[in-house]
Structure formats: C-alpha cells, structure tokens
Amino acid sequence: MINIAKNADAFEIETLRMRLAEAEQALEALSKVTDLTAQKHSQEITAAEKFARSILEQATDAIVVCDADGRISKASRAAERLLDNSLVGKQLADAIPMEVMPPADVHLSGGAISSGQILDIALRRNSLHGAEAEIRLPSLHDRHFLLSAGPFGDELDGCIGCILTLTEITDRKRAETQQMMLVAELNHRVKNILAIVQSVAWQTLAANPTPSEFKRAFDGRLRAVSLAHDILTQGRRGYVDFEHLVERSLAPYRGGDRGARAEWSGAPLALPPNTVVPLSMVLHELSTNAAKYGAFSVENGRVEIAWRIADAKVRFTWIETNGPPIERKVSAGFGSRLISRVVSYDLIGTAALDFSREGFRCTLTFPVPHIRADASQLLSANGPLPVH
C-alpha cells in the first residue's frame, strides 16, 4: 500500500512538472509573439513618422500640426521659412495669428475668425477648406493665403489635435485687384469717351451746318480721340510720353522727313491717362488748322513745336512760318474755342492764340501732370515710351 501511494504521488508531481513546463513554453511563445507584434507596431510607427517627416520636408505649402491644447507639434519646412522662425512647441495663436474669412458655404457668426477659433472648429471634428486668410505679422502684412484645416485623430479615432495647410495666393489676389482696377478704369474711360464724343458732335454740328462739312470736321476730331486711346493702350504702365503723342498726331502732315514740314523738341514729359485725350484733341485742331489755312497748306510752310518745364508748369509753343500771310483779323472759330475750353477745363491751364501776319502762334501753359515716381524714373532711365 505504501509503495502504491508513493507511486501515485510521484506521478502527480511529474504531471504537474510537465504542465508547468508546457505553461512556460506557452508563455515564452506568447512573449515572442508579443515582442514581434510590438516590434512590428514600432516599425510601422517609425515608418509612418518617417513618411510624415518626408512630407513636411518636401511640401511647398506651409503645414502645421497642433495638439488639442493648440501647441504646435510638427511644422513643415515651408511653414518655418514663411514665418522665419522655429514653430514646434509654440502656441498656434501666438506663432501664426490669423484673420480668416470662411467660405460662403460655412455659416459662422461674426465674420472673420481667428487662429484659436480655427482650432476649436477642427477639435469639433469639422473641416474648413478654401478660406482666405491673412497672417497678422508685420513681415507678412501684404501676403494672402488659402487655409485648409481639419481634425487630427489617433488610432482609436479620437481627435487629438488639428492639421492646417496654408497655400499662398498673393499673386492671384494682386491679379484680381489689378483686373478690378482695369475694369473700373475701362468703365470710367468709356463714360468719358461717350461724353466727349457727344460734346464734340453737338458743337461740330453747330459750327458746320451742312452734312459734308460736319462729316469732315467730326471724322477728324473722332480720329484724334481714337488716336489718344490707341496710344494709351499701347503705352506701358498707362503713361505716355508727350513726344510720342506729338509724333503720332503730326504723322499725316509732316512728310517723309521728320524735319521737312515739322520739327519738335522738349524735355521728357510723362502724361497720365486723363491728359492724353485733351492734348490729342488740341494737337489735332492745331494740325487741321495748319493744313486748311496755315503752314501745312503750302509747300514751304513749317511748324516748330517746343515745350519746356519750369516752376511746375509746362509751356508749349506752336509756331508756324512760311505759311500764307494772314491778311485780316481772324475771328475765333470752333477749333479755337475747343482748344481754349480743353486747356482751361481739362488741363487747368491757359491758351493764347496769336493770328499775326507772320504766322499763327499758339502758347499753352498748364501744370505739370501728376504722375507716380516710378513712371518718371522709367522715362528718364529708358527714354520715351515706345508707341508703334
């Protein structure tokens, strides 16, 4: 009996030892599996981190990742170049203070929203796309951006922060602004040209009662207005050199050689758009008068044109020589009245017309047209603006 009991105890002990060994093997295998899983998970995390860093380094847009407290945890190189500063560890509202105009399909009270409000929107699992933004920093006051923002989640689909992307659209905004200015300028010019044409038509009709006389006079004045606008559209920066206006206006009368019938000289003078049409009309009236009655009506007649600038005023002279002698006192016609009216009202100046026996003389005096400094420098540096 004693031997049987001992054998039973030994059997149980051996069985227990074997079970313990199996359990140890199972634990060892489980540990290996756990280690492999953890290693794989760690490798996946490392690969994801490397991939994310690569994106942040290569991205051309400014990308910023924030935690739930609004602290920047990651930033692309483009973002740090844009802000000219290290961003990681700083509060979004302090590092990138923004004023954002949400798109029309996003209904938010109060209009523009701040960096802090952008974070709140993202943490509520909402996204924002195509919002125009300005960064309220002195170095970026004239730059414009498109903002996209959305929630940043973890493995358990919990929202742990937000990710923001800023795409610069400064060039586009400047182009849009320039387009708006051009449209406004076009509207202004169209209204002005219609008013000018209407005024010239009525006054020409009053001075030329027959249809043939009206057509001849009106066509010439209309061509002068058209010439002025043609020059304006071909000139750079909206400014025209006065010498080119003179040259184009006298082209039908001067002959093949520049000095054969007309000669001109003067200081560089840039004309803003509002003075080109009036001066074109004045030159047309002077040229037409010379062709009908003065120096351009005879073979040897000449016109000498000069202008100079002194005391912030332009003094322009038109002198005709070798033309038909003026035998009697000439009464002022529509052309003379037009010159006086245009110089007085459009150029804020004066016009003196002298119908002496030796030849007609016209002297205009008006303030130097106001232009930007860059247009003046452009003329002095590069010479006259080319108009073909």
C-alpha positions as CSV (number, residue, x, y, z in Angstrom):
1,M,0.0,0.0,0.0
2,I,2.8,2.3,0.9
3,N,4.5,1.8,-2.4
4,I,1.3,2.4,-4.4
5,A,0.8,5.7,-2.5
6,K,4.4,6.8,-3.2
7,N,4.0,5.9,-6.9
8,A,0.8,8.0,-7.1
9,D,2.4,11.0,-5.5
10,A,5.4,10.7,-7.9
11,F,3.0,10.5,-10.9
12,E,1.1,13.7,-9.8
13,I,4.4,15.5,-9.3
14,E,5.7,14.5,-12.7
15,T,2.4,15.5,-14.3
16,L,2.5,18.9,-12.6
17,R,6.1,19.4,-13.7
18,M,5.2,18.7,-17.2
19,R,2.2,21.1,-17.1
20,L,4.4,23.7,-15.7
21,A,7.0,23.2,-18.5
22,E,4.2,23.4,-21.1
23,A,2.9,26.6,-19.5
24,E,6.4,28.1,-19.5
25,Q,6.8,27.2,-23.2
26,A,3.4,28.8,-23.9
27,L,4.4,31.9,-22.1
28,E,7.7,32.0,-23.9
29,A,5.9,31.7,-27.2
30,L,3.4,34.3,-26.3
31,S,6.1,36.6,-25.2
32,K,7.9,36.1,-28.5
33,V,4.6,36.8,-30.4
34,T,4.0,39.9,-28.3
35,D,7.5,41.1,-28.9
36,L,7.2,40.5,-32.6
37,T,3.8,42.4,-32.6
38,A,5.3,45.2,-30.6
39,Q,8.3,45.3,-32.9
40,K,6.1,45.4,-36.0
41,H,4.0,48.1,-34.4
42,S,7.0,50.1,-33.6
43,Q,8.4,49.7,-37.1
44,E,5.0,50.8,-38.5
45,I,5.0,53.8,-36.3
46,T,8.6,54.6,-37.2
47,A,7.8,54.2,-40.9
48,A,4.7,56.5,-40.5
49,E,6.8,59.1,-38.7
50,K,9.4,59.0,-41.4
51,F,6.8,59.3,-44.1
52,A,5.2,62.2,-42.3
53,R,8.6,63.9,-41.8
54,S,9.3,63.4,-45.5
55,I,6.0,65.1,-46.5
56,L,6.7,68.0,-44.1
57,E,10.2,68.5,-45.5
58,Q,9.1,68.3,-49.2
59,A,5.8,70.1,-49.1
60,T,5.8,73.5,-50.8
61,D,2.8,74.7,-48.7
62,A,3.0,75.7,-45.1
63,I,1.7,72.7,-43.0
64,V,1.3,72.9,-39.2
65,V,0.1,70.1,-36.8
66,C,-1.3,71.1,-33.4
67,D,-2.3,69.2,-30.3
68,A,-5.6,69.6,-28.5
69,D,-4.1,72.5,-26.5
70,G,-3.2,74.4,-29.6
71,R,0.5,73.8,-29.2
72,I,2.4,73.1,-32.5
73,S,3.8,69.6,-32.6
74,K,5.0,69.5,-36.2
75,A,5.7,72.1,-38.9
76,S,6.8,71.8,-42.5
77,R,10.0,73.5,-43.6
78,A,7.9,75.8,-45.8
79,A,6.0,76.9,-42.7
80,E,9.2,77.7,-40.8
81,R,10.6,79.5,-43.9
82,L,7.4,81.5,-44.2
83,L,7.4,82.6,-40.6
84,D,11.2,82.8,-40.5
85,N,11.2,81.0,-37.1
86,S,11.0,77.6,-35.4
87,L,7.4,76.8,-34.7
88,V,7.4,73.5,-32.8
89,G,6.4,73.9,-29.2
90,K,4.7,77.3,-29.7
91,Q,1.1,78.1,-29.4
92,L,-0.7,78.4,-32.7
93,A,-2.4,81.6,-31.8
94,D,0.9,83.3,-30.9
95,A,3.1,81.9,-33.7
96,I,0.6,82.3,-36.5
97,P,-2.0,84.9,-35.6
98,M,-4.5,84.8,-38.5
99,E,-7.6,86.5,-39.7
100,V,-9.6,84.1,-41.7
101,M,-12.7,84.7,-43.9
102,P,-14.6,81.5,-44.1
103,P,-16.1,80.4,-47.4
104,A,-19.7,81.3,-48.3
105,D,-20.9,77.8,-47.6
106,V,-19.7,77.9,-44.0
107,H,-22.1,79.9,-41.8
108,L,-20.3,81.4,-38.8
109,S,-21.4,84.4,-36.8
110,G,-19.0,87.4,-36.5
111,G,-17.4,87.3,-40.0
112,A,-13.6,86.8,-39.8
113,I,-12.3,84.2,-37.4
114,S,-9.0,83.8,-35.5
115,S,-6.4,81.0,-35.2
116,G,-8.0,79.9,-31.9
117,Q,-11.4,79.6,-33.5
118,I,-9.9,77.5,-36.3
119,L,-8.6,75.1,-33.7
120,D,-12.0,74.9,-32.0
121,I,-13.7,74.1,-35.3
122,A,-11.2,71.3,-36.0
123,L,-11.5,69.8,-32.5
124,R,-15.2,69.6,-33.0
125,R,-14.4,67.3,-36.0
126,N,-15.3,69.9,-38.6
127,S,-13.1,70.8,-41.6
128,L,-12.5,74.1,-43.3
129,H,-11.4,74.4,-47.0
130,G,-10.7,77.3,-49.3
131,A,-10.8,80.0,-46.6
132,E,-8.9,83.2,-47.4
133,A,-6.5,84.1,-44.6
134,E,-4.1,86.8,-43.7
135,I,-1.3,86.4,-41.2
136,R,-1.2,89.3,-38.8
137,L,2.5,89.8,-38.7
138,P,4.4,92.9,-40.0
139,S,6.6,90.8,-42.3
140,L,3.5,89.2,-43.9
141,H,1.0,92.1,-44.0
142,D,0.8,92.1,-47.8
143,R,0.6,88.4,-48.3
144,H,-2.6,86.3,-48.9
145,F,-3.3,82.6,-48.3
146,L,-5.9,79.9,-48.7
147,L,-6.4,78.0,-45.4
148,S,-7.5,74.3,-45.1
149,A,-8.0,72.9,-41.6
150,G,-9.3,69.7,-40.1
151,P,-9.2,67.3,-37.2
152,F,-6.1,65.1,-36.5
153,G,-7.0,61.7,-35.0
154,D,-5.3,58.8,-33.2
155,E,-5.6,55.0,-33.7
156,L,-8.8,54.9,-31.7
157,D,-10.4,57.5,-33.9
158,G,-10.1,60.1,-31.2
159,C,-9.5,63.7,-32.0
160,I,-6.1,64.8,-30.6
161,G,-5.5,68.0,-32.5
162,C,-5.7,69.6,-35.9
163,I,-3.7,70.0,-39.1
164,L,-3.6,73.3,-41.0
165,T,-2.3,74.0,-44.5
166,L,-1.6,77.5,-45.9
167,T,-1.3,78.0,-49.7
168,E,-0.1,81.4,-50.8
169,I,-2.3,83.2,-53.3
170,T,-0.7,86.6,-53.2
171,D,0.0,86.7,-56.9
172,R,-3.6,85.7,-57.7
173,K,-5.0,88.3,-55.3
174,R,-2.9,91.0,-56.9
175,A,-4.0,89.9,-60.4
176,E,-7.6,90.0,-59.2
177,T,-7.1,93.5,-57.8
178,Q,-5.4,94.7,-61.0
179,Q,-8.3,93.2,-63.1
180,M,-10.8,95.1,-60.9
181,M,-8.9,98.3,-61.3
182,L,-8.7,97.8,-65.1
183,V,-12.4,97.2,-65.4
184,A,-13.1,100.3,-63.3
185,E,-10.7,102.3,-65.4
186,L,-12.3,100.9,-68.6
187,N,-15.8,101.9,-67.4
188,H,-14.5,105.3,-66.5
189,R,-12.9,105.8,-69.9
190,V,-15.9,104.6,-71.8
191,K,-18.2,107.1,-69.9
192,N,-15.7,109.8,-70.6
193,I,-15.3,109.0,-74.3
194,L,-19.0,108.9,-74.8
195,A,-19.4,112.3,-73.1
196,I,-16.5,113.7,-75.3
197,V,-18.0,112.3,-78.5
198,Q,-21.4,113.7,-77.6
199,S,-20.0,117.1,-76.8
200,V,-17.8,117.2,-79.9
201,A,-20.7,116.1,-82.1
202,W,-23.1,118.8,-81.0
203,Q,-20.5,121.6,-81.1
204,T,-19.2,120.5,-84.5
205,L,-22.8,120.4,-85.9
206,A,-23.3,123.9,-84.6
207,A,-20.2,125.2,-86.4
208,N,-20.7,123.1,-89.6
209,P,-24.3,123.2,-90.6
210,T,-24.0,121.1,-93.9
211,P,-23.7,117.3,-93.7
212,S,-20.5,117.2,-95.7
213,E,-18.8,119.9,-93.5
214,F,-20.0,118.2,-90.4
215,K,-18.7,114.8,-91.5
216,R,-15.3,116.1,-92.4
217,A,-14.8,118.0,-89.2
218,F,-16.4,115.3,-86.9
219,D,-14.4,112.5,-88.5
220,G,-11.1,114.3,-87.9
221,R,-11.9,115.0,-84.3
222,L,-13.1,111.5,-83.7
223,R,-9.8,110.2,-85.1
224,A,-7.9,112.4,-82.7
225,V,-9.8,110.8,-79.8
226,S,-9.3,107.3,-81.2
227,L,-5.5,108.0,-81.6
228,A,-5.3,109.1,-78.0
229,H,-6.9,105.8,-76.8
230,D,-4.8,103.8,-79.2
231,I,-1.6,105.3,-77.7
232,L,-2.9,104.8,-74.1
233,T,-3.5,101.1,-74.7
234,Q,0.0,100.6,-76.2
235,G,2.0,102.6,-73.7
236,R,3.5,100.9,-70.6
237,R,2.0,101.4,-67.2
238,G,-0.7,103.6,-68.5
239,Y,1.6,106.6,-69.1
240,V,2.5,108.1,-72.5
241,D,5.5,110.2,-73.4
242,F,4.4,113.6,-74.8
243,E,6.9,113.4,-77.7
244,H,5.2,110.3,-79.0
245,L,1.8,111.9,-78.8
246,V,3.2,114.8,-80.9
247,E,4.9,112.5,-83.3
248,R,1.7,110.4,-83.9
249,S,-0.5,113.4,-84.1
250,L,1.6,115.1,-86.8
251,A,2.3,111.9,-88.8
252,P,-0.2,112.8,-91.6
253,Y,1.3,116.3,-92.1
254,R,5.0,116.1,-91.6
255,G,6.0,114.4,-94.8
256,G,8.6,111.7,-95.2
257,D,11.4,113.5,-93.4
258,R,10.8,114.4,-89.7
259,G,12.2,117.9,-90.2
260,A,10.7,118.6,-93.6
261,R,7.4,120.1,-92.5
262,A,7.5,119.9,-88.7
263,E,10.1,120.0,-86.0
264,W,9.7,119.5,-82.3
265,S,11.8,119.2,-79.1
266,G,11.3,119.3,-75.4
267,A,12.0,117.8,-72.0
268,P,10.8,114.3,-71.2
269,L,7.2,114.6,-70.1
270,A,5.0,111.6,-68.9
271,L,1.3,112.1,-69.4
272,P,-1.2,110.3,-67.2
273,P,-4.3,109.0,-69.0
274,N,-6.6,111.9,-68.1
275,T,-4.4,114.3,-70.1
276,V,-3.8,112.3,-73.2
277,V,-7.2,112.8,-74.9
278,P,-7.3,116.6,-74.3
279,L,-3.8,117.1,-75.7
280,S,-4.5,114.8,-78.6
281,M,-7.6,116.9,-79.5
282,V,-5.6,120.1,-79.1
283,L,-2.8,118.8,-81.5
284,H,-5.5,117.7,-83.9
285,E,-7.1,121.1,-84.0
286,L,-3.7,122.9,-84.5
287,S,-2.7,120.4,-87.2
288,T,-6.1,120.7,-89.0
289,N,-6.0,124.5,-88.9
290,A,-2.4,124.5,-90.3
291,A,-3.5,122.1,-93.1
292,K,-6.5,124.2,-94.1
293,Y,-5.2,127.7,-93.6
294,G,-1.7,127.7,-92.3
295,A,1.8,126.3,-92.8
296,F,0.8,122.8,-93.9
297,S,-1.4,124.3,-96.7
298,V,1.7,125.5,-98.7
299,E,4.8,123.6,-99.9
300,N,7.4,125.6,-97.9
301,G,5.4,126.0,-94.7
302,R,6.9,124.8,-91.5
303,V,5.7,124.2,-87.9
304,E,8.1,124.4,-84.9
305,I,6.9,122.9,-81.7
306,A,8.7,123.2,-78.4
307,W,7.9,122.6,-74.7
308,R,9.7,123.2,-71.5
309,I,9.1,122.7,-67.9
310,A,9.7,125.5,-65.3
311,D,8.1,126.3,-61.9
312,A,6.0,123.1,-62.0
313,K,4.3,124.3,-65.3
314,V,4.5,123.1,-68.9
315,R,4.9,125.8,-71.5
316,F,4.1,124.6,-75.0
317,T,4.5,126.6,-78.2
318,W,3.3,126.0,-81.7
319,I,4.9,128.4,-84.3
320,E,4.0,128.4,-88.0
321,T,6.4,130.0,-90.5
322,N,6.4,130.4,-94.3
323,G,2.7,129.9,-94.5
324,P,0.1,132.1,-96.2
325,P,0.1,135.6,-94.7
326,I,-2.9,136.4,-92.6
327,E,-4.4,139.5,-94.3
328,R,-7.2,140.3,-91.9
329,K,-8.3,139.9,-88.4
330,V,-9.4,136.3,-87.7
331,S,-12.4,135.6,-85.5
332,A,-12.2,132.6,-83.2
333,G,-13.8,129.5,-84.8
334,F,-14.9,126.3,-83.1
335,G,-11.4,124.9,-83.2
336,S,-10.0,127.9,-81.3
337,R,-12.8,127.7,-78.8
338,L,-12.3,124.0,-78.4
339,I,-8.6,124.5,-77.7
340,S,-9.3,127.2,-75.1
341,R,-12.0,125.1,-73.4
342,V,-10.0,121.9,-73.3
343,V,-6.9,123.6,-71.9
344,S,-8.9,125.5,-69.4
345,Y,-11.1,122.7,-68.1
346,D,-9.2,119.5,-68.7
347,L,-5.6,120.8,-68.2
348,I,-6.4,123.6,-65.7
349,G,-4.3,125.9,-67.9
350,T,-4.4,128.8,-70.4
351,A,-4.2,129.0,-74.2
352,A,-3.0,132.1,-76.1
353,L,-3.8,132.1,-79.8
354,D,-2.0,134.8,-81.9
355,F,-3.1,135.2,-85.6
356,S,-0.2,137.5,-86.6
357,R,0.6,138.3,-90.2
358,E,3.9,136.4,-90.0
359,G,2.2,133.2,-88.9
360,F,0.0,131.7,-86.4
361,R,1.3,131.1,-82.9
362,C,-0.2,129.2,-80.0
363,T,1.1,129.1,-76.5
364,L,-0.3,126.7,-73.9
365,T,0.6,126.8,-70.2
366,F,-0.6,124.2,-67.8
367,P,0.6,122.5,-64.6
368,V,2.9,119.5,-64.9
369,P,0.6,116.4,-64.9
370,H,0.9,114.5,-61.7
371,I,2.5,111.1,-62.2
372,R,3.9,108.4,-59.9
373,A,7.6,108.5,-59.2
374,D,8.2,105.1,-61.0
375,A,6.8,106.4,-64.3
376,S,9.0,109.5,-64.1
377,Q,12.1,107.3,-63.4
378,L,11.0,105.0,-66.2
379,L,11.1,107.8,-68.7
380,S,14.4,109.3,-67.6
381,A,16.1,105.9,-67.4
382,N,14.8,104.3,-70.6
383,G,13.9,107.2,-72.8
384,P,10.5,107.7,-74.4
385,L,7.8,105.1,-74.1
386,P,7.6,103.2,-77.4
387,V,4.3,103.6,-79.2
388,H,4.1,101.9,-82.6
